[in-house]
Amino acid sequence: MPTTYWMYFLSEIQLIETYKQATGEDGFLDPNNPSDVTLATHSIYLYLMPCRLQIWYSLLNDVFGMAFFVGKPNVELNEAMSLSAARRFDMVFKCAPDLYTRDKNSNGERFVMERDGKKHILRLESFEE
């Protein structure tokens, strides 16, 4: 199982704002409405394709949002994705992805990213009935 991944995280508010900026629509999208968050996420997903991309519901430091796993795991950023995919990611997210390391003490649902000397914990969410 891979240990390092390139990832973007967008909170629900950031997802809606990114969607509005990308489409130019200033509609009544509500970050507290799951249907609106799903619409924004799906639209971003369609724009970014074709590329290696997985999207997961997740929590980053207890903030709910979506984690976008991009490119190949366990490689340097310049080897992780094609140049055309990197350009699309940059147009949407306006920055490079963060490098996350899978937490060895989890079953693949927790990841750690260090920034500014602080550890940030990302946890993938699953929904069970």
N, CA, C and O atoms as a printed pandas DataFrame, in Angstrom:
     atom_number atom_name residue_name chain_id  residue_number  x_coord  y_coord  z_coord
0              1         N          MET        A               1    0.856   -1.184    0.000
1              2        CA          MET        A               1    0.000    0.000    0.000
2              3         C          MET        A               1    0.897    1.240    0.000
3              4         O          MET        A               1    1.849    1.320    0.776
4              5         N          PRO        A               2    0.588    2.218   -0.881
5              6        CA          PRO        A               2    1.403    3.439   -0.930
6              7         C          PRO        A               2    1.404    4.176    0.406
7              8         O          PRO        A               2    0.482    4.042    1.209
8              9         N          THR        A               3    2.454    4.951    0.622
9             10        CA          THR        A               3    2.570    5.674    1.890
10            11         C          THR        A               3    2.460    7.190    1.745
11            12         O          THR        A               3    2.089    7.864    2.705
12            13         N          THR        A               4    2.770    7.744    0.575
13            14        CA          THR        A               4    2.656    9.196    0.392
14            15         C          THR        A               4    1.723    9.503   -0.780
15            16         O          THR        A               4    1.707    8.796   -1.788
16            17         N          TYR        A               5    0.952   10.571   -0.618
17            18        CA          TYR        A               5   -0.050   10.952   -1.612
18            19         C          TYR        A               5   -0.046   12.459   -1.793
19            20         O          TYR        A               5    0.193   13.208   -0.845
20            21         N          TRP        A               6   -0.316   12.901   -3.024
21            22        CA          TRP        A               6   -0.512   14.317   -3.309
22            23         C          TRP        A               6   -2.001   14.602   -3.197
23            24         O          TRP        A               6   -2.826   13.889   -3.770
24            25         N          MET        A               7   -2.337   15.650   -2.455
25            26        CA          MET        A               7   -3.733   15.878   -2.141
26            27         C          MET        A               7   -4.045   17.365   -1.986
27            28         O          MET        A               7   -3.216   18.151   -1.528
28            29         N          TYR        A               8   -5.257   17.722   -2.380
29            30        CA          TYR        A               8   -5.842   19.024   -2.066
30            31         C          TYR        A               8   -6.998   18.771   -1.112
31            32         O          TYR        A               8   -7.669   17.743   -1.204
32            33         N          PHE        A               9   -7.229   19.696   -0.204
33            34        CA          PHE        A               9   -8.403   19.628    0.665
34            35         C          PHE        A               9   -9.161   20.935    0.525
35            36         O          PHE        A               9   -8.578   22.015    0.620
36            37         N          LEU        A              10  -10.462   20.831    0.299
37            38        CA          LEU        A              10  -11.320   22.012    0.260
38            39         C          LEU        A              10  -12.458   21.815    1.247
39            40         O          LEU        A              10  -13.146   20.794    1.219
40            41         N          SER        A              11  -12.650   22.788    2.110
41            42        CA          SER        A              11  -13.805   22.752    3.010
42            43         C          SER        A              11  -15.066   22.959    2.173
43            44         O          SER        A              11  -14.981   23.290    0.991
44            45         N          GLU        A              12  -16.222   22.765    2.780
45            46        CA          GLU        A              12  -17.478   22.953    2.049
46            47         C          GLU        A              12  -17.602   24.383    1.524
47            48         O          GLU        A              12  -18.056   24.596    0.400
48            49         N          ILE        A              13  -17.204   25.351    2.326
49            50        CA          ILE        A              13  -17.255   26.755    1.891
50            51         C          ILE        A              13  -16.301   26.979    0.724
51            52         O          ILE        A              13  -16.663   27.640   -0.249
52            53         N          GLN        A              14  -15.083   26.435    0.810
53            54        CA          GLN        A              14  -14.107   26.585   -0.269
54            55         C          GLN        A              14  -14.584   25.904   -1.554
55            56         O          GLN        A              14  -14.347   26.414   -2.649
56            57         N          LEU        A              15  -15.252   24.759   -1.425
57            58        CA          LEU        A              15  -15.799   24.078   -2.608
58            59         C          LEU        A              15  -16.797   24.967   -3.340
59            60         O          LEU        A              15  -16.726   25.116   -4.560
60            61         N          ILE        A              16  -17.720   25.551   -2.598
61            62        CA          ILE        A              16  -18.737   26.413   -3.203
62            63         C          ILE        A              16  -18.086   27.644   -3.832
63            64         O          ILE        A              16  -18.448   28.030   -4.943
64            65         N          GLU        A              17  -17.130   28.265   -3.136
65            66        CA          GLU        A              17  -16.453   29.451   -3.673
66            67         C          GLU        A              17  -15.649   29.106   -4.924
67            68         O          GLU        A              17  -15.653   29.874   -5.886
68            69         N          THR        A              18  -14.963   27.970   -4.926
69            70        CA          THR        A              18  -14.193   27.536   -6.094
70            71         C          THR        A              18  -15.120   27.311   -7.281
71            72         O          THR        A              18  -14.809   27.707   -8.404
72            73         N          TYR        A              19  -16.254   26.678   -7.028
73            74        CA          TYR        A              19  -17.246   26.450   -8.090
74            75         C          TYR        A              19  -17.748   27.778   -8.649
75            76         O          TYR        A              19  -17.834   27.941   -9.867
76            77         N          LYS        A              20  -18.076   28.715   -7.789
77            78        CA          LYS        A              20  -18.582   30.017   -8.241
78            79         C          LYS        A              20  -17.539   30.755   -9.076
79            80         O          LYS        A              20  -17.874   31.354  -10.099
80            81         N          GLN        A              21  -16.270   30.716   -8.644
81            82        CA          GLN        A              21  -15.209   31.395   -9.388
82            83         C          GLN        A              21  -14.990   30.738  -10.741
83            84         O          GLN        A              21  -14.767   31.425  -11.738
84            85         N          ALA        A              22  -15.051   29.414  -10.781
85            86        CA          ALA        A              22  -14.792   28.687  -12.023
86            87         C          ALA        A              22  -15.906   28.886  -13.041
87            88         O          ALA        A              22  -15.638   28.982  -14.239
88            89         N          THR        A              23  -17.145   28.949  -12.584
89            90        CA          THR        A              23  -18.279   29.040  -13.505
90            91         C          THR        A              23  -18.740   30.465  -13.737
91            92         O          THR        A              23  -19.456   30.735  -14.701
92            93         N          GLY        A              24  -18.342   31.376  -12.873
93            94        CA          GLY        A              24  -18.816   32.743  -12.977
94            95         C          GLY        A              24  -20.234   32.917  -12.471
95            96         O          GLY        A              24  -20.794   34.012  -12.528
96            97         N          GLU        A              25  -20.818   31.823  -11.970
97            98        CA          GLU        A              25  -22.176   31.891  -11.434
98            99         C          GLU        A              25  -22.118   32.340   -9.981
99           100         O          GLU        A              25  -21.277   31.885   -9.206
100          101         N          ASP        A              26  -23.009   33.222   -9.636
101          102        CA          ASP        A              26  -23.066   33.693   -8.259
102          103         C          ASP        A              26  -24.412   33.288   -7.669
103          104         O          ASP        A              26  -25.076   34.073   -6.992
104          105         N          GLY        A              27  -24.794   32.057   -7.940
105          106        CA          GLY        A              27  -26.108   31.556   -7.545
106          107         C          GLY        A              27  -26.268   31.424   -6.049
107          108         O          GLY        A              27  -25.470   31.934   -5.263
108          109         N          PHE        A              28  -27.307   30.735   -5.687
109          110        CA          PHE        A              28  -27.670   30.587   -4.283
110          111         C          PHE        A              28  -27.135   29.285   -3.708
111          112         O          PHE        A              28  -27.844   28.608   -2.963
112          113         N          LEU        A              29  -25.922   28.924   -4.030
113          114        CA          LEU        A              29  -25.350   27.691   -3.509
114          115         C          LEU        A              29  -25.025   27.864   -2.032
115          116         O          LEU        A              29  -24.452   28.873   -1.619
116          117         N          ASP        A              30  -25.395   26.879   -1.259
117          118        CA          ASP        A              30  -25.262   26.931    0.193
118          119         C          ASP        A              30  -24.283   25.858    0.656
119          120         O          ASP        A              30  -24.523   24.676    0.413
120          121         N          PRO        A              31  -23.174   26.237    1.324
121          122        CA          PRO        A              31  -22.219   25.235    1.793
122          123         C          PRO        A              31  -22.800   24.296    2.847
123          124         O          PRO        A              31  -22.204   23.259    3.139
124          125         N          ASN        A              32  -23.943   24.636    3.416
125          126        CA          ASN        A              32  -24.582   23.760    4.401
126          127         C          ASN        A              32  -25.593   22.806    3.770
127          128         O          ASN        A              32  -26.204   21.993    4.463
128          129         N          ASN        A              33  -25.766   22.909    2.460
129          130        CA          ASN        A              33  -26.689   22.039    1.736
130          131         C          ASN        A              33  -25.882   20.941    1.044
131          132         O          ASN        A              33  -25.103   21.245    0.141
132          133         N          PRO        A              34  -26.042   19.678    1.436
133          134        CA          PRO        A              34  -25.262   18.590    0.833
134          135         C          PRO        A              34  -25.424   18.492   -0.685
135          136         O          PRO        A              34  -24.475   18.118   -1.375
136          137         N          SER        A              35  -26.584   18.815   -1.211
137          138        CA          SER        A              35  -26.791   18.761   -2.663
138          139         C          SER        A              35  -25.935   19.800   -3.380
139          140         O          SER        A              35  -25.380   19.518   -4.443
140          141         N          ASP        A              36  -25.823   20.987   -2.813
141          142        CA          ASP        A              36  -24.998   22.032   -3.416
142          143         C          ASP        A              36  -23.513   21.674   -3.348
143          144         O          ASP        A              36  -22.772   21.916   -4.300
144          145         N          VAL        A              37  -23.083   21.104   -2.237
145          146        CA          VAL        A              37  -21.684   20.680   -2.095
146          147         C          VAL        A              37  -21.379   19.578   -3.104
147          148         O          VAL        A              37  -20.310   19.573   -3.715
148          149         N          THR        A              38  -22.314   18.644   -3.281
149          150        CA          THR        A              38  -22.131   17.563   -4.250
150          151         C          THR        A              38  -22.070   18.120   -5.669
151          152         O          THR        A              38  -21.243   17.678   -6.467
152          153         N          LEU        A              39  -22.929   19.082   -5.995
153          154        CA          LEU        A              39  -22.909   19.713   -7.315
154          155         C          LEU        A              39  -21.556   20.369   -7.579
155          156         O          LEU        A              39  -20.975   20.184   -8.649
156          157         N          ALA        A              40  -21.056   21.126   -6.622
157          158        CA          ALA        A              40  -19.763   21.800   -6.780
158          159         C          ALA        A              40  -18.640   20.781   -6.942
159          160         O          ALA        A              40  -17.785   20.933   -7.814
160          161         N          THR        A              41  -18.637   19.747   -6.111
161          162        CA          THR        A              41  -17.590   18.721   -6.179
162          163         C          THR        A              41  -17.626   18.004   -7.519
163          164         O          THR        A              41  -16.585   17.807   -8.146
164          165         N          HIS        A              42  -18.804   17.615   -7.958
165          166        CA          HIS        A              42  -18.940   16.892   -9.224
166          167         C          HIS        A              42  -18.496   17.763  -10.400
167          168         O          HIS        A              42  -17.844   17.271  -11.321
168          169         N          SER        A              43  -18.838   19.033  -10.378
169          170        CA          SER        A              43  -18.437   19.939  -11.452
170          171         C          SER        A              43  -16.924   20.096  -11.505
171          172         O          SER        A              43  -16.338   20.092  -12.588
172          173         N          ILE        A              44  -16.291   20.232  -10.356
173          174        CA          ILE        A              44  -14.830   20.332  -10.304
174          175         C          ILE        A              44  -14.211   19.043  -10.824
175          176         O          ILE        A              44  -13.250   19.077  -11.592
176          177         N          TYR        A              45  -14.761   17.903  -10.407
177          178        CA          TYR        A              45  -14.282   16.594  -10.861
178          179         C          TYR        A              45  -14.335   16.504  -12.390
179          180         O          TYR        A              45  -13.356   16.104  -13.020
180          181         N          LEU        A              46  -15.463   16.871  -12.984
181          182        CA          LEU        A              46  -15.606   16.787  -14.436
182          183         C          LEU        A              46  -14.613   17.699  -15.149
183          184         O          LEU        A              46  -14.082   17.334  -16.198
184          185         N          TYR        A              47  -14.359   18.878  -14.595
185          186        CA          TYR        A              47  -13.402   19.796  -15.207
186          187         C          TYR        A              47  -11.988   19.220  -15.174
187          188         O          TYR        A              47  -11.236   19.370  -16.138
188          189         N          LEU        A              48  -11.625   18.571  -14.088
189          190        CA          LEU        A              48  -10.262   18.070  -13.920
190          191         C          LEU        A              48   -9.969   16.820  -14.749
191          192         O          LEU        A              48   -8.806   16.530  -15.029
192          193         N          MET        A              49  -10.990   16.085  -15.141
193          194        CA          MET        A              49  -10.773   14.853  -15.900
194          195         C          MET        A              49  -10.275   15.177  -17.296
195          196         O          MET        A              49  -10.558   16.274  -17.779
196          197         N          PRO        A              50   -9.545   14.287  -17.983
197          198        CA          PRO        A              50   -9.101   12.979  -17.525
198          199         C          PRO        A              50   -7.769   13.080  -16.791
199          200         O          PRO        A              50   -6.844   13.746  -17.256
200          201         N          CYS        A              51   -7.682   12.444  -15.691
201          202        CA          CYS        A              51   -6.437   12.363  -14.923
202          203         C          CYS        A              51   -6.645   11.352  -13.802
203          204         O          CYS        A              51   -7.750   10.848  -13.601
204          205         N          ARG        A              52   -5.576   11.066  -13.081
205          206        CA          ARG        A              52   -5.681   10.188  -11.923
206          207         C          ARG        A              52   -6.203   11.032  -10.768
207          208         O          ARG        A              52   -5.518   11.936  -10.290
208          209         N          LEU        A              53   -7.429   10.729  -10.321
209          210        CA          LEU        A              53   -8.088   11.564   -9.323
210          211         C          LEU        A              53   -9.086   10.739   -8.524
211          212         O          LEU        A              53   -9.892   10.002   -9.091
212          213         N          GLN        A              54   -9.027   10.869   -7.208
213          214        CA          GLN        A              54  -10.017   10.282   -6.314
214          215         C          GLN        A              54  -10.484   11.379   -5.369
215          216         O          GLN        A              54   -9.691   12.208   -4.922
216          217         N          ILE        A              55  -11.777   11.374   -5.069
217          218        CA          ILE        A              55  -12.329   12.374   -4.159
218          219         C          ILE        A              55  -13.002   11.653   -3.002
219          220         O          ILE        A              55  -13.788   10.726   -3.198
220          221         N          TRP        A              56  -12.671   12.103   -1.773
221          222        CA          TRP        A              56  -13.218   11.484   -0.569
222          223         C          TRP        A              56  -13.802   12.551    0.347
223          224         O          TRP        A              56  -13.242   13.638    0.490
224          225         N          TYR        A              57  -14.943   12.226    0.969
225          226        CA          TYR        A              57  -15.407   13.038    2.089
226          227         C          TYR        A              57  -14.362   12.902    3.182
227          228         O          TYR        A              57  -13.867   11.803    3.433
228          229         N          SER        A              58  -14.020   14.009    3.837
229          230        CA          SER        A              58  -12.954   13.932    4.832
230          231         C          SER        A              58  -13.046   15.065    5.849
231          232         O          SER        A              58  -13.794   16.029    5.685
232          233         N          LEU        A              59  -12.262   14.907    6.895
233          234        CA          LEU        A              59  -12.098   15.934    7.922
234          235         C          LEU        A              59  -10.624   16.297    7.980
235          236         O          LEU        A              59   -9.772   15.416    8.094
236          237         N          LEU        A              60  -10.318   17.579    7.902
237          238        CA          LEU        A              60   -8.954   18.058    8.098
238          239         C          LEU        A              60   -8.981   18.919    9.341
239          240         O          LEU        A              60   -9.586   19.991    9.352
240          241         N          ASN        A              61   -8.326   18.453   10.386
241          242        CA          ASN        A              61   -8.348   19.154   11.674
242          243         C          ASN        A              61   -9.788   19.467   12.085
243          244         O          ASN        A              61  -10.083   20.572   12.540
244          245         N          ASP        A              62  -10.663   18.510   11.925
245          246        CA          ASP        A              62  -12.077   18.601   12.306
246          247         C          ASP        A              62  -12.904   19.564   11.453
247          248         O          ASP        A              62  -13.999   19.953   11.859
248          249         N          VAL        A              63  -12.406   19.951   10.287
249          250        CA          VAL        A              63  -13.174   20.750    9.332
250          251         C          VAL        A              63  -13.628   19.810    8.221
251          252         O          VAL        A              63  -12.803   19.143    7.596
252          253         N          PHE        A              64  -14.943   19.752    7.971
253          254        CA          PHE        A              64  -15.485   18.836    6.972
254          255         C          PHE        A              64  -15.295   19.397    5.576
255          256         O          PHE        A              64  -15.448   20.598    5.353
256          257         N          GLY        A              65  -14.960   18.518    4.630
257          258        CA          GLY        A              65  -14.795   18.924    3.243
258          259         C          GLY        A              65  -14.490   17.738    2.362
259          260         O          GLY        A              65  -14.880   16.610    2.665
260          261         N          MET        A              66  -13.793   17.992    1.270
261          262        CA          MET        A              66  -13.441   16.954    0.310
262          263         C          MET        A              66  -11.932   16.922    0.122
263          264         O          MET        A              66  -11.278   17.960    0.018
264          265         N          ALA        A              67  -11.395   15.708    0.083
265          266        CA          ALA        A              67   -9.977   15.512   -0.215
266          267         C          ALA        A              67   -9.871   15.043   -1.660
267          268         O          ALA        A              67  -10.515   14.071   -2.054
268          269         N          PHE        A              68   -9.066   15.729   -2.436
269          270        CA          PHE        A              68   -8.820   15.379   -3.828
270          271         C          PHE        A              68   -7.440   14.725   -3.904
271          272         O          PHE        A              68   -6.425   15.418   -3.842
272          273         N          PHE        A              69   -7.395   13.406   -4.036
273          274        CA          PHE        A              69   -6.136   12.689   -4.222
274          275         C          PHE        A              69   -5.779   12.818   -5.699
275          276         O          PHE        A              69   -6.561   12.416   -6.559
276          277         N          VAL        A              70   -4.616   13.370   -6.000
277          278        CA          VAL        A              70   -4.249   13.617   -7.394
278          279         C          VAL        A              70   -2.932   12.939   -7.732
279          280         O          VAL        A              70   -2.044   12.826   -6.887
280          281         N          GLY        A              71   -2.815   12.493   -8.964
281          282        CA          GLY        A              71   -1.574   11.917   -9.450
282          283         C          GLY        A              71   -1.232   10.574   -8.841
283          284         O          GLY        A              71   -2.029    9.955   -8.135
284          285         N          LYS        A              72   -0.019   10.148   -9.140
285          286        CA          LYS        A              72    0.468    8.854   -8.660
286          287         C          LYS        A              72    1.025    8.997   -7.246
287          288         O          LYS        A              72    1.649   10.009   -6.929
288          289         N          PRO        A              73    0.809    7.999   -6.396
289          290        CA          PRO        A              73    1.381    8.038   -5.046
290          291         C          PRO        A              73    2.856    7.636   -5.059
291          292         O          PRO        A              73    3.337    7.024   -6.013
292          293         N          ASN        A              74    3.556    7.984   -3.999
293          294        CA          ASN        A              74    4.950    7.571   -3.762
294          295         C          ASN        A              74    5.948    8.070   -4.797
295          296         O          ASN        A              74    6.979    7.432   -5.006
296          297         N          VAL        A              75    5.667    9.194   -5.450
297          298        CA          VAL        A              75    6.622    9.770   -6.402
298          299         C          VAL        A              75    6.693   11.280   -6.180
299          300         O          VAL        A              75    5.834   11.870   -5.525
300          301         N          GLU        A              76    7.730   11.881   -6.738
301          302        CA          GLU        A              76    7.859   13.337   -6.675
302          303         C          GLU        A              76    6.739   13.983   -7.496
303          304         O          GLU        A              76    6.176   13.357   -8.395
304          305         N          LEU        A              77    6.430   15.219   -7.182
305          306        CA          LEU        A              77    5.305   15.903   -7.820
306          307         C          LEU        A              77    5.451   15.962   -9.339
307          308         O          LEU        A              77    4.473   15.760  -10.058
308          309         N          ASN        A              78    6.655   16.236   -9.835
309          310        CA          ASN        A              78    6.837   16.347  -11.288
310          311         C          ASN        A              78    6.651   15.014  -12.008
311          312         O          ASN        A              78    6.484   14.994  -13.227
312          313         N          GLU        A              79    6.676   13.898  -11.274
313          314        CA          GLU        A              79    6.446   12.580  -11.861
314          315         C          GLU        A              79    5.021   12.080  -11.602
315          316         O          GLU        A              79    4.603   11.079  -12.184
316          317         N          ALA        A              80    4.286   12.759  -10.748
317          318        CA          ALA        A              80    2.982   12.258  -10.302
318          319         C          ALA        A              80    1.878   12.435  -11.338
319          320         O          ALA        A              80    0.906   11.681  -11.340
320          321         N          MET        A              81    2.019   13.429  -12.223
321          322        CA          MET        A              81    0.926   13.710  -13.161
322          323         C          MET        A              81    1.470   14.344  -14.424
323          324         O          MET        A              81    2.603   14.823  -14.457
324          325         N          SER        A              82    0.653   14.341  -15.458
325          326        CA          SER        A              82    1.033   14.972  -16.713
326          327         C          SER        A              82    1.015   16.493  -16.553
327          328         O          SER        A              82    0.410   17.029  -15.624
328          329         N          LEU        A              83    1.676   17.159  -17.461
329          330        CA          LEU        A              83    1.723   18.621  -17.428
330          331         C          LEU        A              83    0.328   19.216  -17.636
331          332         O          LEU        A              83   -0.021   20.210  -17.000
332          333         N          SER        A              84   -0.460   18.621  -18.513
333          334        CA          SER        A              84   -1.811   19.155  -18.750
334          335         C          SER        A              84   -2.684   19.002  -17.503
335          336         O          SER        A              84   -3.475   19.894  -17.195
336          337         N          ALA        A              85   -2.553   17.890  -16.785
337          338        CA          ALA        A              85   -3.311   17.711  -15.536
338          339         C          ALA        A              85   -2.842   18.719  -14.495
339          340         O          ALA        A              85   -3.661   19.315  -13.796
340          341         N          ALA        A              86   -1.533   18.914  -14.386
341          342        CA          ALA        A              86   -0.995   19.870  -13.414
342          343         C          ALA        A              86   -1.522   21.278  -13.689
343          344         O          ALA        A              86   -1.818   22.023  -12.755
344          345         N          ARG        A              87   -1.639   21.643  -14.959
345          346        CA          ARG        A              87   -2.170   22.967  -15.307
346          347         C          ARG        A              87   -3.632   23.108  -14.894
347          348         O          ARG        A              87   -4.037   24.152  -14.382
348          349         N          ARG        A              88   -4.426   22.055  -15.117
349          350        CA          ARG        A              88   -5.836   22.112  -14.717
350          351         C          ARG        A              88   -5.956   22.221  -13.197
351          352         O          ARG        A              88   -6.772   22.994  -12.695
352          353         N          PHE        A              89   -5.146   21.449  -12.459
353          354        CA          PHE        A              89   -5.173   21.536  -10.994
354          355         C          PHE        A              89   -4.816   22.945  -10.542
355          356         O          PHE        A              89   -5.446   23.492   -9.637
356          357         N          ASP        A              90   -3.802   23.530  -11.177
357          358        CA          ASP        A              90   -3.373   24.873  -10.802
358          359         C          ASP        A              90   -4.463   25.908  -11.100
359          360         O          ASP        A              90   -4.650   26.853  -10.334
360          361         N          MET        A              91   -5.174   25.730  -12.204
361          362        CA          MET        A              91   -6.255   26.668  -12.539
362          363         C          MET        A              91   -7.384   26.602  -11.515
363          364         O          MET        A              91   -7.978   27.627  -11.181
364          365         N          VAL        A              92   -7.684   25.406  -11.017
365          366        CA          VAL        A              92   -8.782   25.241  -10.064
366          367         C          VAL        A              92   -8.354   25.602   -8.652
367          368         O          VAL        A              92   -9.022   26.388   -7.981
368          369         N          PHE        A              93   -7.235   25.029   -8.195
369          370        CA          PHE        A              93   -6.845   25.149   -6.788
370          371         C          PHE        A              93   -5.890   26.305   -6.508
371          372         O          PHE        A              93   -5.711   26.689   -5.352
372          373         N          LYS        A              94   -5.275   26.864   -7.548
373          374        CA          LYS        A              94   -4.396   28.037   -7.426
374          375         C          LYS        A              94   -3.148   27.792   -6.573
375          376         O          LYS        A              94   -2.550   28.739   -6.063
376          377         N          CYS        A              95   -2.752   26.521   -6.419
377          378        CA          CYS        A              95   -1.538   26.195   -5.661
378          379         C          CYS        A              95   -1.159   24.744   -5.958
379          380         O          CYS        A              95   -1.911   24.007   -6.596
380          381         N          ALA        A              96    0.002   24.359   -5.491
381          382        CA          ALA        A              96    0.440   22.965   -5.634
382          383         C          ALA        A              96   -0.249   22.108   -4.576
383          384         O          ALA        A              96   -0.641   22.618   -3.527
384          385         N          PRO        A              97   -0.401   20.807   -4.843
385          386        CA          PRO        A              97   -1.005   19.940   -3.824
386          387         C          PRO        A              97   -0.062   19.747   -2.641
387          388         O          PRO        A              97    1.147   19.949   -2.756
388          389         N          ASP        A              98   -0.626   19.358   -1.520
389          390        CA          ASP        A              98    0.165   19.048   -0.329
390          391         C          ASP        A              98    0.510   17.567   -0.325
391          392         O          ASP        A              98   -0.246   16.739   -0.833
392          393         N          LEU        A              99    1.651   17.247    0.249
393          394        CA          LEU        A              99    2.086   15.856    0.368
394          395         C          LEU        A              99    1.626   15.313    1.713
395          396         O          LEU        A              99    1.989   15.841    2.765
396          397         N          TYR        A             100    0.831   14.264    1.670
397          398        CA          TYR        A             100    0.318   13.609    2.874
398          399         C          TYR        A             100    0.956   12.240    3.005
399          400         O          TYR        A             100    1.231   11.569    2.011
400          401         N          THR        A             101    1.187   11.839    4.236
401          402        CA          THR        A             101    1.727   10.516    4.542
402          403         C          THR        A             101    0.669    9.716    5.278
403          404         O          THR        A             101    0.054   10.199    6.228
404          405         N          ARG        A             102    0.467    8.489    4.827
405          406        CA          ARG        A             102   -0.520    7.626    5.481
406          407         C          ARG        A             102   -0.047    7.293    6.881
407          408         O          ARG        A             102    1.111    6.924    7.076
408          409         N          ASP        A             103   -0.931    7.420    7.855
409          410        CA          ASP        A             103   -0.638    7.086    9.251
410          411         C          ASP        A             103   -0.540    5.570    9.370
411          412         O          ASP        A             103   -1.490    4.852    9.058
412          413         N          LYS        A             104    0.615    5.091    9.822
413          414        CA          LYS        A             104    0.848    3.644    9.923
414          415         C          LYS        A             104   -0.074    2.979   10.931
415          416         O          LYS        A             104   -0.324    1.776   10.845
416          417         N          ASN        A             105   -0.580    3.747   11.883
417          418        CA          ASN        A             105   -1.432    3.181   12.931
418          419         C          ASN        A             105   -2.912    3.182   12.564
419          420         O          ASN        A             105   -3.761    2.890   13.407
420          421         N          SER        A             106   -3.224    3.508   11.316
421          422        CA          SER        A             106   -4.628    3.502   10.894
422          423         C          SER        A             106   -4.796    2.464    9.790
423          424         O          SER        A             106   -3.817    1.905    9.294
424          425         N          ASN        A             107   -6.008    2.222    9.425
425          426        CA          ASN        A             107   -6.293    1.273    8.345
426          427         C          ASN        A             107   -6.372    1.978    6.998
427          428         O          ASN        A             107   -7.170    1.593    6.143
428          429         N          GLY        A             108   -5.570    2.983    6.807
429          430        CA          GLY        A             108   -5.560    3.720    5.554
430          431         C          GLY        A             108   -6.541    4.870    5.505
431          432         O          GLY        A             108   -6.746    5.462    4.445
432          433         N          GLU        A             109   -7.160    5.201    6.647
433          434        CA          GLU        A             109   -8.140    6.288    6.637
434          435         C          GLU        A             109   -7.617    7.571    7.269
435          436         O          GLU        A             109   -8.326    8.577    7.281
436          437         N          ARG        A             110   -6.382    7.563    7.800
437          438        CA          ARG        A             110   -5.797    8.771    8.397
438          439         C          ARG        A             110   -4.497    9.113    7.692
439          440         O          ARG        A             110   -3.686    8.243    7.376
440          441         N          PHE        A             111   -4.323   10.422    7.454
441          442        CA          PHE        A             111   -3.136   10.918    6.772
442          443         C          PHE        A             111   -2.610   12.126    7.534
443          444         O          PHE        A             111   -3.371   12.848    8.179
444          445         N          VAL        A             112   -1.302   12.338    7.452
445          446        CA          VAL        A             112   -0.656   13.433    8.170
446          447         C          VAL        A             112    0.067   14.316    7.160
447          448         O          VAL        A             112    0.736   13.824    6.251
448          449         N          MET        A             113   -0.077   15.622    7.335
449          450        CA          MET        A             113    0.623   16.590    6.517
450          451         C          MET        A             113    1.252   17.605    7.456
451          452         O          MET        A             113    0.610   18.062    8.402
452          453         N          GLU        A             114    2.509   17.961    7.199
453          454        CA          GLU        A             114    3.181   18.964    8.032
454          455         C          GLU        A             114    3.312   20.254    7.246
455          456         O          GLU        A             114    3.746   20.262    6.094
456          457         N          ARG        A             115    2.925   21.354    7.898
457          458        CA          ARG        A             115    3.060   22.676    7.292
458          459         C          ARG        A             115    3.343   23.666    8.405
459          460         O          ARG        A             115    2.682   23.644    9.444
460          461         N          ASP        A             116    4.311   24.527    8.196
461          462        CA          ASP        A             116    4.677   25.557    9.174
462          463         C          ASP        A             116    5.004   24.951   10.538
463          464         O          ASP        A             116    4.694   25.544   11.571
464          465         N          GLY        A             117    5.623   23.783   10.543
465          466        CA          GLY        A             117    6.016   23.140   11.796
466          467         C          GLY        A             117    4.876   22.498   12.565
467          468         O          GLY        A             117    5.073   22.039   13.690
468          469         N          LYS        A             118    3.681   22.457   11.976
469          470        CA          LYS        A             118    2.527   21.852   12.643
470          471         C          LYS        A             118    2.057   20.634   11.860
471          472         O          LYS        A             118    2.121   20.604   10.631
472          473         N          LYS        A             119    1.585   19.630   12.594
473          474        CA          LYS        A             119    1.006   18.451   11.957
474          475         C          LYS        A             119   -0.490   18.663   11.776
475          476         O          LYS        A             119   -1.181   19.133   12.680
476          477         N          HIS        A             120   -0.970   18.312   10.602
477          478        CA          HIS        A             120   -2.389   18.397   10.286
478          479         C          HIS        A             120   -2.878   16.990    9.974
479          480         O          HIS        A             120   -2.256   16.272    9.193
480          481         N          ILE        A             121   -3.990   16.598   10.583
481          482        CA          ILE        A             121   -4.529   15.250   10.428
482          483         C          ILE        A             121   -5.735   15.293    9.500
483          484         O          ILE        A             121   -6.682   16.046    9.728
484          485         N          LEU        A             122   -5.689   14.478    8.454
485          486        CA          LEU        A             122   -6.815   14.323    7.550
486          487         C          LEU        A             122   -7.384   12.925    7.754
487          488         O          LEU        A             122   -6.653   11.936    7.716
488          489         N          ARG        A             123   -8.679   12.854    7.969
489          490        CA          ARG        A             123   -9.337   11.563    8.182
490          491         C          ARG        A             123  -10.419   11.374    7.126
491          492         O          ARG        A             123  -11.293   12.226    6.965
492          493         N          LEU        A             124  -10.356   10.261    6.411
493          494        CA          LEU        A             124  -11.380    9.949    5.425
494          495         C          LEU        A             124  -12.644    9.525    6.142
495          496         O          LEU        A             124  -12.588    8.835    7.160
496          497         N          GLU        A             125  -13.771    9.934    5.616
497          498        CA          GLU        A             125  -15.059    9.627    6.225
498          499         C          GLU        A             125  -15.783    8.567    5.412
499          500         O          GLU        A             125  -15.716    8.558    4.183
500          501         N          SER        A             126  -16.467    7.685    6.100
501          502        CA          SER        A             126  -17.342    6.725    5.432
502          503         C          SER        A             126  -18.715    6.837    6.065
503          504         O          SER        A             126  -18.853    7.175    7.241
504          505         N          PHE        A             127  -19.710    6.552    5.274
505          506        CA          PHE        A             127  -21.083    6.664    5.756
506          507         C          PHE        A             127  -21.692    5.276    5.800
507          508         O          PHE        A             127  -21.734    4.567    4.795
508          509         N          GLU        A             128  -22.155    4.904    6.962
509          510        CA          GLU        A             128  -22.750    3.580    7.137
510          511         C          GLU        A             128  -24.187    3.733    7.590
511          512         O          GLU        A             128  -24.546    4.687    8.280
512          513         N          GLU        A             129  -24.991    2.782    7.191
513          514        CA          GLU        A             129  -26.409    2.812    7.589
514          515         C          GLU        A             129  -26.620    2.089    8.890
515          516         O          GLU        A             129  -27.747    2.013    9.378
